[in-house]
Amino acid sequence: MVPPLIADNPTLAALWTYWRERRGGRRMPRRRDIDPVHIPKLLPYLQLVERIEPERRFRYRLTGSAIVEAYGRELTGKFIDEVIPPERRRVAEGHYSLVFDTRRPIYVQNKYTTTKSVDIVATRIILPLSENDAAVSMLIMAQTFDYGSVLRGSLDGDSTIAPYLGQVAFLEAEELPAQRMGSNAPRSSM
């Protein structure tokens, strides 16, 4: 089942459905379970993010063309601290760390305003991947963008997060019987 928060977004709903199918009987799919051949229409909207230890720096392993267009630059192979300004970086690193640390998928929506006063709403899901089904090894995420003007802007280094529109919520995948941790496990969204 697709969570209501993403049901109206075909790109996010498609990645969610694919991620759930690919995990099989596991809590999270492995990176090798994700095959681009199966999801060609999603590729422009996808990112793979890895965390490099012990510094806990995040690097974009793959960035789709729709994301490159929205950001106005190539992100593949770059560390987040090389391409995103400090205020926005703290927010993104918080989202990535939340998924790495909780091993739970999240939904995120932020509004940005470019230096040309164009509003852009970025909507994304961030999903964990794991090689051992215990620790997160990488994130796969899909992003879509709604532009508030006919004139398209980009999320370049000078755009800022509009603090009045931001949402982060856990997305619940159906638990597998072996995963239940007890009735006191948190299930609420943030």
C-alpha positions in Angstrom: 0.0 0.0 0.0 1.2 3.5 -0.9 1.2 5.9 2.1 -1.4 8.7 1.7 1.3 11.4 1.8 2.7 10.2 -1.5 -0.3 8.6 -3.1 -0.9 11.6 -5.4 2.8 11.8 -6.6 3.3 9.1 -9.3 7.1 9.3 -9.1 7.3 8.9 -5.3 4.6 6.3 -5.2 6.4 4.3 -7.9 9.7 4.3 -6.0 7.9 3.3 -2.8 6.2 0.4 -4.5 9.4 -0.7 -6.1 11.4 -0.4 -2.9 8.8 -2.5 -1.0 8.8 -5.2 -3.7 12.6 -5.4 -3.9 13.0 -5.8 -0.2 11.3 -9.2 -0.3 11.3 -10.7 3.2 13.9 -8.2 4.4 13.4 -4.9 6.3 15.3 -3.0 3.6 16.5 -4.1 0.1 20.2 -4.3 -0.7 21.8 -2.0 -3.2 22.1 -4.8 -5.6 18.4 -5.4 -5.4 17.8 -2.1 -7.1 18.1 -2.5 -10.9 17.8 0.6 -13.1 16.5 -1.6 -15.9 13.3 -2.1 -13.9 12.7 1.6 -13.2 13.8 3.7 -16.3 11.1 6.3 -15.9 12.2 7.0 -12.3 15.9 7.5 -13.1 15.8 11.3 -13.7 14.3 11.7 -10.2 16.6 9.4 -8.2 19.6 9.9 -6.0 21.8 7.5 -4.2 23.5 8.9 -1.1 26.2 7.2 0.9 27.6 8.1 4.3 31.4 8.0 4.6 32.7 7.0 8.0 34.1 8.0 10.4 33.6 11.6 9.3 29.9 11.0 8.6 30.1 13.0 5.4 27.4 12.4 2.8 28.3 11.8 -0.9 25.9 11.7 -3.8 26.7 8.5 -5.7 24.1 9.1 -8.4 22.0 12.1 -9.3 19.3 12.0 -11.9 18.9 14.6 -14.6 15.7 16.2 -13.2 17.6 16.8 -9.9 20.6 18.1 -11.8 18.3 20.5 -13.6 16.6 21.7 -10.4 19.9 22.3 -8.6 21.5 23.8 -11.7 24.7 21.7 -11.4 25.9 18.1 -11.3 25.9 16.5 -7.9 27.1 13.0 -8.7 30.4 12.2 -6.9 30.2 15.3 -4.8 30.1 15.5 -1.0 27.1 17.5 0.3 29.4 20.0 2.0 30.9 20.8 -1.5 27.6 21.7 -3.1 25.0 22.8 -0.6 25.3 26.0 1.6 25.5 25.5 5.4 21.9 26.3 6.4 20.4 24.0 3.8 23.1 21.4 4.3 22.2 21.1 8.0 18.6 20.3 7.1 19.6 17.7 4.4 22.2 16.1 6.7 19.5 15.8 9.4 17.1 14.0 7.0 19.8 11.6 5.8 21.0 10.9 9.4 17.4 10.3 10.5 17.1 7.5 8.0 20.5 6.1 8.6 20.0 6.1 12.4 16.3 4.9 12.6 16.4 2.6 9.5 13.0 4.0 8.6 11.9 5.7 5.3 10.8 9.3 5.5 8.8 11.8 3.4 10.2 15.4 3.2 8.7 18.5 1.7 10.5 21.9 1.7 9.8 25.2 0.0 12.8 27.1 -1.4 12.9 30.6 -2.7 15.6 31.4 -5.3 17.5 34.6 -5.6 15.0 35.5 -8.4 12.1 35.1 -6.0 10.9 31.9 -7.6 9.3 29.5 -5.2 10.2 25.8 -5.6 8.6 23.0 -3.6 10.8 19.9 -3.4 9.0 16.7 -2.4 11.1 13.6 -1.7 11.1 10.2 -0.1 14.3 8.9 1.4 14.5 5.1 1.7 17.2 3.0 3.4 19.2 0.2 1.7 21.1 -2.4 3.7 23.5 -5.1 2.8 22.9 -7.0 6.1 19.3 -5.9 6.9 20.5 -4.3 10.1 22.7 -1.3 9.3 21.8 1.2 6.6 24.5 1.2 3.9 23.0 3.7 1.4 20.0 5.8 0.8 17.8 5.8 -2.3 15.6 8.8 -2.8 13.3 10.3 -5.3 12.6 14.0 -5.6 10.0 16.0 -7.6 9.8 19.7 -8.0 6.9 22.1 -8.3 7.9 25.5 -9.6 5.8 28.5 -8.4 6.4 30.5 -11.6 6.4 29.9 -15.3 10.1 31.1 -15.1 12.0 28.2 -13.9 14.7 28.8 -11.3 17.2 26.5 -9.8 18.2 25.4 -6.3 21.6 27.0 -6.6 23.8 27.9 -3.7 21.9 31.2 -3.1 18.4 29.7 -2.6 17.1 29.5 0.9 14.7 27.2 2.7 11.4 28.9 3.5 10.9 28.1 7.2 7.2 28.4 7.0 6.8 25.3 4.7 8.6 22.2 5.7 7.3 18.7 6.6 9.1 15.5 7.6 7.2 12.3 8.4 8.1 8.7 8.8 6.6 6.4 6.1 5.6 3.1 7.5 6.3 -0.1 5.5 4.4 -3.1 6.6 6.3 -4.9 9.3 7.4 -8.4 8.6 6.6 -10.9 11.5 10.3 -11.3 12.4 10.8 -7.6 12.7 8.3 -6.7 15.4 10.1 -5.1 18.3 7.3 -5.1 20.7 4.2 -2.9 21.2 6.1 0.0 22.5 8.0 0.7 19.3 7.4 4.2 18.0 5.0 4.5 15.1 4.1 8.2 14.9 5.2 10.7 12.4 7.3 13.7 13.3 
